[in-house]
Amino acid sequence: MGADPDAERIQREREQRRAAERVRMEEARRERQLELDRLRERDGPRSGPWEGNQGGKAPRLVLVPAPGDPASPGTSSPDPPLSEDGAGQPRPREIGGRLPAPAVDEFLQTDPTERFDLLTLNVLRFPPLLEAAHADPNQLRTIARRAEALMVRVKQEVDDPLSAGAFLRDQVLRWYRESPTDPNWGARMPERWGGLFADSRASGGKLHPWLNVRLWSLYESASRAGRLREKMRRSLLRDKGAEAAVGRTASQQIHAEVAQAILDDLATRRREPGSPLPLVRLSELAVRRQVPTVNDALALLFSAPETGPFVILHPNRYPECEELQIRPPAAGATGAALAFSLVPGRPLRKASNRARGASEFTPDEPPGSERGSPEDAEGDLEESTVWEAETVSKKSWVRILEAVRREHHRLEPPPKDYRSRPAYGPFLELVLHDAEFRKLLLSVKWRGRPSGLPLLVSLLQKGTLAPEVATDHEYLEAELGELSQGDPQWRPNDGSWTLPGWKVTRDGSHREGYRYRAEAIP
């Protein structure tokens, strides 16, 4: 009886399919081996090298503790050291034993609560971690869950403006203190700060991805390589938490880019005392995003007005530091002239004359000596110490205001009892009798200024004033009553105030709006 041709055809097709499947599996094995080789070449030598095929035996993986590793001899470690065979070589890990992977342990030591540290997490290398955990599916599941939890915490820290601003201040303070004496600052910090808030981009195309993007890649790889039930759980939950941790609104994205640009600029250059730092990355971002958009982000991060300057460090909070502020570009600047810079706003706060009492003088140097002379004290007066000084001349007030205008920063508000301070007398004389001083005072911006004083200066300088805000007339009249009768609550029945060298008259009504006229008395 002849052979069945259909049976022979079916057998041949089966053998062909088996041969094709063997070829496919061999190619997949080669691809995995090539990928591992590439990872080893990129990340350097690992603690577990492959032994060669010696004596015709199959190759095996031997894990050798690296020098300085917690598992190396001579150091304390919670894990027992690997046993050695007769030849002194470490034995391979037993089946079911724990994989001694330092990268995995270092990653699992971080968590979203007590052991959370942005800088430590940012410098971890994730590809070696994933490679070391591939041999243990339980570790892959743990890594995936830990990466998802860390992504949520990272987003909370870097996308909240208050948390981001506080973190930036801490890093600027670190740059202020450490960079002048660290010769390796420019080589060490770009890797440590890169990708914390957003992608760090350098000229030429170099990219350091955002930390959450790297954690998302780790989470995806660990989930794909894990067990089937983990993949099903991930599919059912649809990765809502993980997807939300890498998604951002347009405003969150620009805030993150601004914060990262500041860190990238600080990481590339050390601080030179007394010299401004050009913020090149921030300026390039402003060219792409427009200056008002960057200013709005800076104002939100540092709780400052949108017009700037944006104060980052202030002597009131950090007494050992000078004021540091980000100064925006001038209006109308374009191209290379559009430049943000980190500049010192004012020097360290100096001791006032009131604080420098007679106890400061030695027996050989009485209070009337040259060291404590009024002329020497006048030269040391600055905006931060003028209200505490025992004596202030008119020239000192002019010099202080000219310095404030020249440095383009805001004048600090005077203390509540400034009228009783010695510095108020010469200041008031200049306001009443010097038109150039009034002009200088109006050109300086104030921070939290007293409401009545600038209104009075404007009235005396221009001769007339019609307050735009309904309550401004109350502040102005309180200032006029203080100057004429020493009582802010005093109001004349005829609407006329007599000041030293001036007569001020009020016209109009409360409904129509008050108007004030100032006439000089010869």
C-alpha positions as CSV (number, residue, x, y, z in Angstrom):
1,M,0.0,0.0,0.0
2,G,1.5,3.4,-1.1
3,A,2.3,6.3,1.3
4,D,-0.3,9.0,1.9
5,P,1.0,12.1,0.1
6,D,-1.1,14.4,2.4
7,A,0.6,12.9,5.5
8,E,4.0,13.5,4.0
9,R,3.2,17.1,3.1
10,I,1.9,17.8,6.6
11,Q,5.0,16.3,8.2
12,R,7.3,18.4,6.0
13,E,5.4,21.6,6.9
14,R,5.6,20.7,10.6
15,E,9.4,20.3,10.3
16,Q,9.7,23.5,8.4
17,R,7.8,25.4,11.1
18,R,9.9,23.8,13.8
19,A,13.1,24.8,12.0
20,A,11.8,28.4,11.5
21,E,10.9,28.6,15.2
22,R,14.4,27.4,16.2
23,V,15.9,30.1,14.0
24,R,13.7,32.8,15.5
25,M,14.5,31.8,19.0
26,E,18.2,31.8,18.2
27,E,18.0,35.3,16.7
28,A,16.1,36.5,19.7
29,R,18.8,35.1,22.0
30,R,21.5,36.8,20.0
31,E,19.6,40.1,20.2
32,R,19.3,39.9,24.0
33,Q,22.9,39.1,24.3
34,L,23.9,42.0,22.1
35,E,21.7,44.4,24.2
36,L,23.4,43.2,27.4
37,D,26.8,43.7,25.8
38,R,25.8,47.2,24.8
39,L,24.6,48.0,28.3
40,R,27.9,46.7,29.8
41,E,30.0,48.8,27.4
42,R,28.0,51.9,28.2
43,D,27.8,51.5,31.9
44,G,31.3,50.2,32.6
45,P,32.4,47.0,34.2
46,R,29.8,45.2,36.3
47,S,30.3,43.2,39.5
48,G,29.2,40.0,37.8
49,P,31.4,39.2,34.8
50,W,30.7,36.3,32.5
51,E,33.3,33.5,32.6
52,G,34.6,32.2,29.4
53,N,33.8,28.7,28.1
54,Q,36.6,26.8,29.6
55,G,37.1,23.1,29.0
56,G,34.0,22.7,26.9
57,K,31.8,23.6,29.8
58,A,28.8,25.9,29.5
59,P,29.4,29.5,30.6
60,R,28.1,30.5,34.0
61,L,27.5,33.9,35.7
62,V,29.8,34.6,38.7
63,L,28.9,37.6,40.9
64,V,32.1,39.2,42.3
65,P,31.6,42.0,44.9
66,A,33.1,45.3,43.6
67,P,35.6,47.2,45.7
68,G,33.8,49.5,48.1
69,D,30.6,47.5,47.8
70,P,28.8,46.8,51.1
71,A,29.1,43.1,50.3
72,S,32.9,43.2,49.8
73,P,35.2,41.6,52.4
74,G,36.2,43.9,55.3
75,T,33.0,45.9,55.3
76,S,29.8,45.4,57.3
77,S,26.8,44.3,55.4
78,P,23.4,42.9,56.2
79,D,23.9,40.1,53.6
80,P,26.3,37.2,54.2
81,P,29.3,37.1,51.8
82,L,29.3,34.7,48.9
83,S,30.9,31.3,49.8
84,E,34.1,30.3,47.9
85,D,35.0,27.0,46.4
86,G,38.3,25.2,46.9
87,A,40.1,27.4,44.3
88,G,39.2,30.6,46.1
89,Q,36.6,31.6,43.5
90,P,33.2,32.8,44.6
91,R,30.5,30.3,44.0
92,P,27.4,31.1,41.8
93,R,24.2,32.1,43.5
94,E,22.1,29.1,44.6
95,I,18.8,28.5,43.0
96,G,16.1,30.5,44.8
97,G,18.7,32.6,46.6
98,R,18.8,36.4,46.8
99,L,20.4,38.3,43.9
100,P,23.2,40.5,45.4
101,A,22.6,43.5,43.1
102,P,23.9,46.8,44.6
103,A,21.9,48.8,42.0
104,V,18.6,47.2,43.0
105,D,19.4,47.7,46.7
106,E,20.3,51.4,46.2
107,F,17.1,52.0,44.3
108,L,14.8,50.2,46.8
109,Q,16.4,52.2,49.7
110,T,14.5,55.2,48.4
111,D,10.8,55.6,49.1
112,P,8.2,58.4,48.5
113,T,8.1,59.4,52.2
114,E,10.9,59.2,54.8
115,R,13.8,58.3,52.5
116,F,12.9,60.5,49.6
117,D,15.7,62.7,48.2
118,L,15.4,64.3,44.8
119,L,19.1,64.7,44.3
120,T,19.9,61.1,45.3
121,L,17.2,59.7,43.0
122,N,18.3,61.9,40.1
123,V,21.8,60.4,40.0
124,L,20.7,56.7,40.0
125,R,21.4,54.8,36.8
126,F,18.3,52.9,35.8
127,P,19.6,50.6,32.9
128,P,22.0,48.7,35.2
129,L,19.3,48.4,37.8
130,L,16.9,46.8,35.3
131,E,19.6,44.5,34.0
132,A,20.5,43.3,37.5
133,A,16.8,42.6,38.3
134,H,15.9,40.6,35.2
135,A,16.8,37.3,36.9
136,D,14.2,37.8,39.7
137,P,10.6,38.4,38.6
138,N,9.7,39.4,42.2
139,Q,12.2,42.2,42.1
140,L,10.8,43.4,38.8
141,R,7.4,43.7,40.3
142,T,8.8,45.6,43.4
143,I,10.8,47.9,41.1
144,A,7.8,48.7,39.0
145,R,5.6,49.6,42.0
146,R,8.4,51.6,43.6
147,A,9.0,53.5,40.4
148,E,5.3,54.4,40.1
149,A,5.1,55.7,43.7
150,L,8.3,57.7,43.2
151,M,6.9,59.3,40.0
152,V,3.9,60.6,41.9
153,R,6.0,62.1,44.7
154,V,8.4,63.7,42.2
155,K,5.6,65.4,40.4
156,Q,4.2,66.8,43.7
157,E,7.6,68.3,44.5
158,V,8.6,69.8,41.2
159,D,5.2,70.9,39.8
160,D,4.0,72.8,42.9
161,P,5.3,76.4,42.7
162,L,5.9,76.8,46.4
163,S,7.8,73.5,46.8
164,A,9.8,74.2,43.6
165,G,10.7,77.7,44.7
166,A,11.9,76.5,48.1
167,F,14.0,73.8,46.5
168,L,15.5,76.3,44.1
169,R,16.4,78.7,46.9
170,D,18.2,75.8,48.7
171,Q,20.2,75.0,45.6
172,V,21.1,78.6,44.9
173,L,22.3,78.8,48.5
174,R,24.4,75.8,47.9
175,W,25.9,77.3,44.8
176,Y,26.6,80.5,46.8
177,R,28.4,78.7,49.5
178,E,30.2,75.8,47.8
179,S,31.0,76.8,44.2
180,P,33.7,79.4,44.9
181,T,35.9,76.8,46.5
182,D,35.0,73.8,44.4
183,P,37.3,73.5,41.3
184,N,35.2,70.5,40.0
185,W,31.9,72.3,40.3
186,G,31.3,72.6,36.5
187,A,32.1,69.0,35.9
188,R,30.1,67.5,38.8
189,M,26.9,69.5,39.1
190,P,25.5,69.3,35.6
191,E,25.0,65.5,36.0
192,R,23.6,66.0,39.5
193,W,21.1,68.8,38.6
194,G,20.3,67.8,35.0
195,G,16.7,66.7,34.4
196,L,15.3,67.5,37.8
197,F,12.5,69.7,36.7
198,A,12.5,69.2,32.9
199,D,14.7,68.0,30.1
200,S,18.1,69.6,30.2
201,R,19.2,70.5,26.7
202,A,22.6,71.7,25.7
203,S,23.8,73.3,22.5
204,G,24.6,70.6,19.9
205,G,21.6,68.4,20.8
206,K,22.7,66.7,24.0
207,L,19.6,65.8,26.1
208,H,19.3,64.8,29.7
209,P,15.6,63.6,30.1
210,W,13.3,64.6,32.9
211,L,13.5,62.4,36.0
212,N,9.9,61.2,35.7
213,V,10.4,60.3,32.1
214,R,13.4,58.1,33.1
215,L,11.3,56.6,35.9
216,W,8.4,56.0,33.4
217,S,10.8,54.1,31.1
218,L,12.0,52.0,34.1
219,Y,8.4,51.3,35.1
220,E,7.4,50.3,31.6
221,S,10.4,47.9,31.1
222,A,9.9,46.3,34.5
223,S,6.2,45.8,33.9
224,R,6.7,44.3,30.5
225,A,9.3,41.9,31.8
226,G,7.3,40.9,34.9
227,R,4.8,38.1,35.5
228,L,1.5,37.7,33.6
229,R,-0.7,38.7,36.5
230,E,1.3,42.0,36.9
231,K,0.7,42.8,33.3
232,M,-3.0,42.1,33.7
233,R,-3.2,44.3,36.8
234,R,-1.4,47.1,34.9
235,S,-3.8,46.7,32.0
236,L,-6.9,46.8,34.2
237,L,-5.7,49.9,36.1
238,R,-4.7,51.6,32.9
239,D,-1.7,53.1,34.7
240,K,-3.7,56.1,35.8
241,G,-1.2,57.2,38.5
242,A,1.8,56.6,36.3
243,E,0.3,58.4,33.3
244,A,-0.7,61.4,35.4
245,A,2.9,61.6,36.8
246,V,4.4,62.3,33.4
247,G,1.6,64.5,32.1
248,R,1.7,68.3,32.5
249,T,-0.4,71.4,31.7
250,A,1.1,74.2,29.6
251,S,1.7,76.4,32.7
252,Q,3.3,73.5,34.6
253,Q,5.6,72.9,31.7
254,I,6.9,76.5,31.4
255,H,7.4,76.7,35.2
256,A,9.5,73.5,35.0
257,E,11.5,74.7,32.1
258,V,12.3,78.0,33.8
259,A,13.4,76.2,37.0
260,Q,15.6,73.8,35.1
261,A,17.2,76.5,33.1
262,I,18.2,78.3,36.3
263,L,19.8,75.1,37.7
264,D,21.6,74.4,34.4
265,D,23.1,77.9,34.4
266,L,24.2,77.6,38.1
267,A,25.7,74.1,37.4
268,T,28.0,75.3,34.6
269,R,29.7,78.3,36.3
270,R,31.1,78.9,39.7
271,R,30.3,82.1,41.7
272,E,32.7,85.0,41.5
273,P,32.1,87.3,44.5
274,G,30.8,90.6,43.5
275,S,30.3,89.7,39.8
276,P,26.9,89.0,38.1
277,L,26.2,85.6,36.6
278,P,24.7,85.7,33.1
279,L,21.8,83.2,32.9
280,V,22.4,81.9,29.3
281,R,19.9,79.0,29.4
282,L,17.2,81.2,30.9
283,S,17.8,83.8,28.3
284,E,17.6,81.3,25.4
285,L,14.3,80.0,26.9
286,A,13.0,83.6,27.0
287,V,13.7,83.9,23.3
288,R,11.6,80.8,22.6
289,R,8.8,81.4,25.2
290,Q,8.8,85.3,25.3
291,V,10.0,87.4,28.2
292,P,6.6,88.1,29.8
293,T,5.9,84.3,30.0
294,V,9.2,83.7,31.7
295,N,8.7,86.6,34.1
296,D,5.3,85.3,35.1
297,A,6.9,81.9,35.9
298,L,9.6,83.6,38.0
299,A,7.1,85.7,39.8
300,L,5.1,82.5,40.8
301,L,8.2,80.6,41.8
302,F,9.7,83.3,44.0
303,S,6.6,85.2,45.1
304,A,7.6,88.4,43.4
305,P,6.0,91.0,41.2
306,E,5.9,90.2,37.5
307,T,8.1,93.1,36.5
308,G,11.0,91.9,38.7
309,P,13.6,91.9,40.0
310,F,13.1,88.4,41.5
311,V,14.8,88.1,44.9
312,I,16.1,84.6,45.6
313,L,18.4,85.1,48.6
314,H,17.8,88.0,51.1
315,P,19.9,88.9,54.1
316,N,16.8,88.9,56.3
317,R,16.5,85.1,55.8
318,Y,20.2,84.3,55.2
319,P,22.2,86.8,57.2
320,E,25.6,85.4,56.0
321,C,24.7,86.0,52.3
322,E,24.3,89.1,50.3
323,E,21.1,89.6,48.4
324,L,20.9,87.7,45.1
325,Q,18.2,88.6,42.5
326,I,17.4,87.6,38.9
327,R,17.3,90.8,36.9
328,P,15.1,90.6,33.7
329,P,16.3,92.2,30.4
330,A,15.5,95.8,29.6
331,A,12.3,96.6,27.8
332,G,12.6,96.2,24.1
333,A,15.7,94.0,24.2
334,T,15.9,91.4,21.5
335,G,18.3,88.8,20.2
336,A,21.7,88.7,21.9
337,A,20.7,91.8,24.0
338,L,17.9,89.8,25.6
339,A,19.7,88.6,28.7
340,F,18.7,87.5,32.3
341,S,21.4,87.7,34.9
342,L,21.8,86.8,38.6
343,V,23.2,89.9,40.3
344,P,24.0,90.8,43.9
345,G,21.4,93.2,45.1
346,R,23.1,94.6,48.1
347,P,26.2,93.7,50.3
348,L,26.0,92.0,53.7
349,R,24.1,93.9,56.4
350,K,26.5,96.0,58.4
351,A,26.2,96.8,62.1
352,S,24.5,100.1,62.8
353,N,25.9,102.9,64.9
354,R,23.3,102.2,67.6
355,A,24.6,98.6,67.9
356,R,28.2,99.8,67.9
357,G,28.2,101.3,71.3
358,A,31.0,102.5,73.6
359,S,31.8,98.8,74.5
360,E,33.3,98.4,71.0
361,F,36.1,100.9,71.8
362,T,39.2,99.8,73.5
363,P,40.7,101.7,76.5
364,D,43.4,103.1,74.1
365,E,40.7,104.2,71.6
366,P,38.0,106.4,73.3
367,P,34.6,107.1,71.6
368,G,35.9,110.5,70.3
369,S,38.7,108.9,68.3
370,E,38.9,108.6,64.6
371,R,37.4,105.0,64.5
372,G,34.1,106.2,65.9
373,S,33.9,109.6,64.2
374,P,30.6,110.7,62.6
375,E,32.4,111.2,59.3
376,D,33.5,107.5,59.3
377,A,30.0,106.4,60.2
378,E,28.5,108.5,57.4
379,G,30.6,106.6,54.8
380,D,29.3,103.3,56.1
381,L,25.6,104.2,55.8
382,E,23.5,102.2,53.4
383,E,19.9,101.7,52.8
384,S,19.7,98.8,55.2
385,T,21.3,100.8,58.1
386,V,20.3,104.4,57.5
387,W,17.2,104.3,59.8
388,E,19.3,102.9,62.7
389,A,22.0,105.6,62.4
390,E,22.4,108.2,65.1
391,T,23.3,111.0,62.6
392,V,22.5,111.2,58.9
393,S,23.4,114.0,56.6
394,K,21.5,115.2,53.5
395,K,24.4,114.1,51.3
396,S,24.1,110.6,52.7
397,W,20.4,110.4,51.8
398,V,21.2,111.6,48.2
399,R,24.0,109.1,47.9
400,I,21.8,106.2,49.2
401,L,19.0,107.0,46.8
402,E,21.3,107.4,43.8
403,A,22.8,103.9,44.6
404,V,19.3,102.4,44.7
405,R,18.4,103.9,41.4
406,R,21.6,102.9,39.8
407,E,21.3,99.3,40.9
408,H,17.7,99.0,39.8
409,H,16.4,97.4,43.0
410,R,13.5,98.4,45.2
411,L,13.8,100.7,48.2
412,E,13.0,98.9,51.5
413,P,10.1,100.4,53.5
414,P,11.0,102.4,56.6
415,P,10.2,101.1,60.1
416,K,6.8,102.0,61.6
417,D,8.3,104.6,63.9
418,Y,10.4,106.2,61.2
419,R,9.2,109.7,62.1
420,S,10.9,109.5,65.5
421,R,14.2,108.3,64.0
422,P,17.2,110.7,63.6
423,A,17.3,110.0,59.9
424,Y,13.8,111.4,59.3
425,G,14.8,115.1,60.0
426,P,17.2,115.6,57.1
427,F,15.0,113.4,54.9
428,L,12.0,115.7,55.5
429,E,14.0,118.8,54.9
430,L,15.0,117.5,51.5
431,V,11.4,116.5,50.7
432,L,10.2,120.0,51.5
433,H,12.9,122.2,50.1
434,D,14.9,120.3,47.4
435,A,13.1,119.7,44.1
436,E,16.0,117.5,42.7
437,F,15.7,115.2,45.7
438,R,12.0,114.9,45.2
439,K,12.6,114.0,41.6
440,L,15.1,111.4,42.6
441,L,12.8,109.9,45.2
442,L,9.9,109.6,42.7
443,S,12.2,107.7,40.3
444,V,13.0,105.0,42.9
445,K,10.7,102.1,43.3
446,W,9.5,101.2,46.8
447,R,8.7,97.8,48.3
448,G,5.8,98.1,50.7
449,R,6.2,101.9,50.9
450,P,4.2,104.1,53.3
451,S,1.1,105.3,51.4
452,G,1.0,109.0,52.4
453,L,4.7,109.9,51.9
454,P,5.0,109.3,48.1
455,L,1.6,111.1,47.6
456,L,3.0,114.2,49.5
457,V,6.3,114.1,47.4
458,S,4.3,113.9,44.2
459,L,2.1,116.9,45.3
460,L,5.0,119.1,46.2
461,Q,6.9,118.2,43.0
462,K,4.0,118.7,40.5
463,G,2.0,121.4,42.4
464,T,-1.3,119.6,41.9
465,L,-2.6,116.1,42.7
466,A,-5.9,114.3,42.0
467,P,-5.7,110.9,43.7
468,E,-6.9,108.1,41.3
469,V,-7.8,105.8,44.2
470,A,-10.7,106.9,46.4
471,T,-8.8,106.2,49.7
472,D,-5.6,107.9,48.7
473,H,-6.9,111.3,49.9
474,E,-7.1,109.9,53.5
475,Y,-3.4,108.8,53.4
476,L,-2.4,112.2,52.0
477,E,-4.4,114.2,54.5
478,A,-3.0,112.1,57.4
479,E,0.5,113.0,56.2
480,L,-0.5,116.7,55.9
481,G,-2.0,116.7,59.4
482,E,1.1,115.1,60.9
483,L,3.4,117.7,59.3
484,S,1.2,120.7,60.2
485,Q,-0.2,119.8,63.7
486,G,1.6,116.6,64.6
487,D,-1.7,114.7,64.5
488,P,-2.6,112.4,61.6
489,Q,-6.3,112.7,62.5
490,W,-6.5,116.5,62.3
491,R,-8.5,117.9,59.4
492,P,-8.9,121.7,58.8
493,N,-12.4,123.1,58.4
494,D,-11.4,125.3,55.4
495,G,-9.5,122.5,53.7
496,S,-6.1,124.3,54.0
497,W,-2.9,123.0,55.6
498,T,0.2,125.1,56.4
499,L,3.5,123.3,56.1
500,P,7.1,124.5,56.5
501,G,7.5,126.6,53.3
502,W,4.2,125.3,51.7
503,K,0.5,125.9,51.7
504,V,-1.8,123.0,50.6
505,T,-5.4,123.6,49.6
506,R,-8.1,121.0,49.0
507,D,-10.8,121.5,46.3
508,G,-13.8,119.5,45.1
509,S,-15.9,117.0,47.1
510,H,-15.9,113.4,48.1
511,R,-18.4,112.5,45.5
512,E,-16.7,114.3,42.6
513,G,-13.2,113.6,43.9
514,Y,-10.8,115.8,45.8
515,R,-8.1,117.8,44.1
516,Y,-5.1,119.3,46.0
517,R,-2.9,122.4,45.2
518,A,0.5,123.1,46.7
519,E,1.9,126.6,46.7
520,A,5.4,127.6,47.9
521,I,5.5,130.2,50.7
522,P,8.3,132.8,50.2
